[in-house]
Amino acid sequence: MSLWWSQTDHPEFASGRLDQMWDVVIVGGGFSGLWCAHHLITSDPNLKIAVLEKSTVGSGASGRNGGWASSLYPIDDAKMLKHFSQDIVSSLHTQLQESIDAIGAFAESEKIECDFHKGGSLLIARNHGQFTRLRESIEEGYVILSKEETQAKINMKGAVGSAFTPHCAALNPAALVVGLALSLERRGVSIFENTFATFSPDNTVIVGNRSITSKSVVRAIEAYHANTREQLPIYSLMVATEPLPDRIFDEIGIHNRETFAECAHLVTYAQRTADNRLAIGGRGAPYIWGSRRKDSNETLVGIHEQIRIMARRWFPVLRDFEFTHAWGGAVAVTRDWAAYVRFDGTYGELGGYAGDGVTLSYLAAAAMADLVLQKEIPRTRLPFIQWKNPMWEREPLRWLGVNSAIKLSEAADTEERITGRPSVLMKFLAPITGQ
Ligand SMILES: Cc1cc2nc3c(=O)[nH]c(=O)nc-3n(C[C@H](O)[C@H](O)[C@H](O)COP(=O)(O)OP(=O)(O)OC[C@H]3O[C@@H](n4cnc5c(N)ncnc54)[C@H](O)[C@@H]3O)c2cc1C
């Protein structure tokens, strides 16, 4: 169980009758589905909206992520500028930044105790190869910090510098997802848990053997849309420490609850929780043949141990403390790493956040609501709108390519540590992974 769910109660949702005419049926009770319902009901309180969730709300990635409400977008500006104007790319960044504040303001106004704190974020270089790469790829919204400036914020062993952005908040995602669902229920949205939905070829929603009647349908199941070439479920695993005494934070810093990561090729991320734990995550779990999901990939003992070892390398004082939680989940990665929000007039789908979905789902869902309600505003011109991602390769190429990329990322991190220069290996790998 994720740290977040061990600290968050799950209420019952009184759903009512499913067999009636709906304006919008949303399949998936994670952030994408729930924010979509939020934006729709905020625009038109008379809409009849049903959210169908196969398990419990937030049981997917939304209730078990790293709790970074960041302004990150999975692909870099240079790639987006090949297809979109500078204005559109800048507008995406601005709207992501504004979305963080909107999430914070929503939590405050609805009195959701999700420990939202906007302390910014540091991407920390622990060798000169990482630092060179960081300086060469710095994007809008970040500033470079020297070794001393970095250590004043976070005293990570071996840090040689970092990139800092004020645009990130740390939060407890399970508490936010439950608070959001309760708020929706109060505003008249019907939430049906333990309700598994499928889609007929004409995209009617089917539950059991019944067709659900609705003017519009939105598929918001992100990495659960598995077994296809449209996107891959890639597993991200996390661990959390016991609450740490104040003297530890006197030594390691993180006084403003900045989220942080090492600038490695194999993704890492961490936050100081409101109850003074460190919750730390990382990738490295293997991709499963055929883009399949497998629950056992969320609890790989070896990967959890690798993350604990990494955490103790960052902060050797952690050797004296226990790690009390270990969990994981899948993120959806498209072939070009771009997110998508598509709507054809009656059927819509959104996702492909590649691990950056806490804030992005808020914005993507707002854009989906605009499309459903046929609004023509700047949000409906953002890069992910009606974006058609290319397909992943067929097996066995996909299995070979993705698992080699995971292994080579680890090798590239070792190369940078040894040489002190940006990895040459990674320059060859980039065109293959598409990142
Ligand atoms: C370990 C981990 C760490 C992460 N850390 C971060 C982070 O720090 N910051 C960040 O921005 N992002 C992070 N992410 C990514 C982020 O959590 C996701 O992008 C985001 O939660 C996706 O929300 P969603 O609603 O689209 O998907 P989900 O939360 O997965 O929701 C989809 C829901 O659909 C339901 N469902 C699936 N199929 C059906 C069906 N047939 N019928 C009915 N319901 C169905 C599922 O049960 C699930 O509840 C992380 C992800 C993981 C796994």
The ligand as an SDF file (V2000), in Angstrom:
LIG
                    3D

 53 58  0  0  0  0  0  0  0  0999 V2000
    4.8730    5.5940   -8.6640 C   0  0  0  0  0  0  0  0  0  0  0  0
    4.4130    6.7870   -9.4770 C   0  0  0  0  0  0  0  0  0  0  0  0
    4.9420    8.0300   -9.2010 C   0  0  0  0  0  0  0  0  0  0  0  0
    4.4940    9.1460   -9.9210 C   0  0  0  0  0  0  0  0  0  0  0  0
    4.9150   10.3870   -9.5290 N   0  0  0  0  0  0  0  0  0  0  0  0
    4.3910   11.4850  -10.1270 C   0  0  0  0  0  0  0  0  0  0  0  0
    4.7010   12.7720   -9.6330 C   0  0  0  0  0  0  0  0  0  0  0  0
    5.3730   12.9350   -8.6110 O   0  0  0  0  0  0  0  0  0  0  0  0
    4.2030   13.8560  -10.3160 N   0  0  0  0  0  0  0  0  0  0  0  0
    3.4390   13.6930  -11.4300 C   0  0  0  0  0  0  0  0  0  0  0  0
    3.0540   14.7130  -12.0300 O   0  0  0  0  0  0  0  0  0  0  0  0
    3.0610   12.4710  -11.8710 N   0  0  0  0  0  0  0  0  0  0  0  0
    3.5020   11.3680  -11.2290 C   0  0  0  0  0  0  0  0  0  0  0  0
    3.1100   10.1290  -11.6400 N   0  0  0  0  0  0  0  0  0  0  0  0
    2.1360   10.0340  -12.7430 C   0  0  0  0  0  0  0  0  0  0  0  0
    0.7280   10.3920  -12.2680 C   0  0  0  0  0  0  0  0  0  0  0  0
    0.4190    9.7270  -11.0690 O   0  0  0  0  0  0  0  0  0  0  0  0
   -0.2660   10.0000  -13.3650 C   0  0  0  0  0  0  0  0  0  0  0  0
    0.1300   10.6000  -14.5760 O   0  0  0  0  0  0  0  0  0  0  0  0
   -1.6760   10.4290  -13.0570 C   0  0  0  0  0  0  0  0  0  0  0  0
   -2.0500   10.0420  -11.7690 O   0  0  0  0  0  0  0  0  0  0  0  0
   -2.6120    9.8190  -14.0920 C   0  0  0  0  0  0  0  0  0  0  0  0
   -3.9330   10.0260  -13.6660 O   0  0  0  0  0  0  0  0  0  0  0  0
   -5.0930    9.3200  -14.4740 P   0  0  0  0  0  0  0  0  0  0  0  0
   -6.3470    9.6580  -13.8260 O   0  0  0  0  0  0  0  0  0  0  0  0
   -4.9500    9.6340  -15.9210 O   0  0  0  0  0  0  0  0  0  0  0  0
   -4.7740    7.7520  -14.3220 O   0  0  0  0  0  0  0  0  0  0  0  0
   -5.0380    6.8070  -13.0610 P   0  0  0  0  0  0  0  0  0  0  0  0
   -4.8220    7.4900  -11.7880 O   0  0  0  0  0  0  0  0  0  0  0  0
   -4.2670    5.5430  -13.3060 O   0  0  0  0  0  0  0  0  0  0  0  0
   -6.5890    6.5090  -13.1410 O   0  0  0  0  0  0  0  0  0  0  0  0
   -7.1530    5.6570  -14.0790 C   0  0  0  0  0  0  0  0  0  0  0  0
   -8.3010    4.9390  -13.3640 C   0  0  0  0  0  0  0  0  0  0  0  0
   -9.0500    4.2140  -14.3230 O   0  0  0  0  0  0  0  0  0  0  0  0
   -9.5250    3.0580  -13.6950 C   0  0  0  0  0  0  0  0  0  0  0  0
   -9.8600    2.1190  -14.7560 N   0  0  0  0  0  0  0  0  0  0  0  0
   -8.9940    1.5050  -15.5960 C   0  0  0  0  0  0  0  0  0  0  0  0
   -9.6760    0.7290  -16.4610 N   0  0  0  0  0  0  0  0  0  0  0  0
  -10.9750    0.8760  -16.1520 C   0  0  0  0  0  0  0  0  0  0  0  0
  -12.1680    0.3420  -16.7010 C   0  0  0  0  0  0  0  0  0  0  0  0
  -12.1240   -0.5140  -17.7260 N   0  0  0  0  0  0  0  0  0  0  0  0
  -13.3470    0.6860  -16.1530 N   0  0  0  0  0  0  0  0  0  0  0  0
  -13.4180    1.5440  -15.1040 C   0  0  0  0  0  0  0  0  0  0  0  0
  -12.2890    2.0970  -14.5560 N   0  0  0  0  0  0  0  0  0  0  0  0
  -11.1140    1.7630  -15.0800 C   0  0  0  0  0  0  0  0  0  0  0  0
   -8.3720    2.6150  -12.8210 C   0  0  0  0  0  0  0  0  0  0  0  0
   -8.7790    1.7480  -11.7870 O   0  0  0  0  0  0  0  0  0  0  0  0
   -7.8280    3.9500  -12.3220 C   0  0  0  0  0  0  0  0  0  0  0  0
   -8.3630    4.2940  -11.0580 O   0  0  0  0  0  0  0  0  0  0  0  0
    3.5390    8.9860  -10.9670 C   0  0  0  0  0  0  0  0  0  0  0  0
    3.0400    7.7200  -11.2480 C   0  0  0  0  0  0  0  0  0  0  0  0
    3.4530    6.6260  -10.5200 C   0  0  0  0  0  0  0  0  0  0  0  0
    2.8670    5.2750  -10.8250 C   0  0  0  0  0  0  0  0  0  0  0  0
  1  2  1  0
  2  3  1  0
  2 52  2  0
  3  4  2  0
  4  5  1  0
  4 50  1  0
  5  6  2  0
  6  7  1  0
  6 13  1  0
  7  8  2  0
  7  9  1  0
  9 10  1  0
 10 11  2  0
 10 12  1  0
 12 13  2  0
 13 14  1  0
 14 15  1  0
 14 50  1  0
 15 16  1  0
 16 17  1  0
 16 18  1  0
 18 19  1  0
 18 20  1  0
 20 21  1  0
 20 22  1  0
 22 23  1  0
 23 24  1  0
 24 25  2  0
 24 26  1  0
 24 27  1  0
 27 28  1  0
 28 29  2  0
 28 30  1  0
 28 31  1  0
 31 32  1  0
 32 33  1  0
 33 34  1  0
 33 48  1  0
 34 35  1  0
 35 36  1  0
 35 46  1  0
 36 37  1  0
 36 45  1  0
 37 38  2  0
 38 39  1  0
 39 40  1  0
 39 45  2  0
 40 41  1  0
 40 42  2  0
 42 43  1  0
 43 44  2  0
 44 45  1  0
 46 47  1  0
 46 48  1  0
 48 49  1  0
 50 51  2  0
 51 52  1  0
 52 53  1  0
M  END
$$$$
